[in-house]
């Protein structure tokens, strides 16, 4: 059976990073609440990949989508995500995010459009319970991503199962329609 996903840094050490097309998903979980940030990067046509102090740098263009999950008791709900504290911010305004309210009043915010990264981008080394995974471009990629997000939204971010499923479906629709490798990458 072909590998669907792998820890990014293990894949790098084992020389198993896809250079033609791949997706990297990184997480940034709060240590004090269910506040969660996900970054999804699609890339293609890598010129080089190298390890540095902060993480893994890819010399290529990429597209990045952010997902932000706020628990119901988050105290700074009215503050735009791009001006929040460094550990809680994403580079987007509320108007650039689709918002889904879960039954437990948690809020799932999904970027409507990816942000382009030109010439290079760096994936930070995860610490604590955070992770960085590479997903390989296989025929069942989008189904794999949907199941992954559904489970992690539910288990890690405390989103009720039905809302986790709905949100994961929406994330994958956004990825598939705005970050696939048709057109500008091929």
ABEGO torsion letter per residue (X at the ends): XBBABBBAAAAAAAGABBAABBBBBBBBBBAABABBBBBBBBBBGBABBBBBAAEBBBBBBBBBBBBBBBBAABAAAABBAAABBAAABBABBAAABBBBBBAAGBBBBBBABBBBBBGBBBBBBBBEABBBBBBBBBAAAAAAAAAAAAAAAAAAAGBBAAAAAAAAAAAAAAAAAAABABEAAX
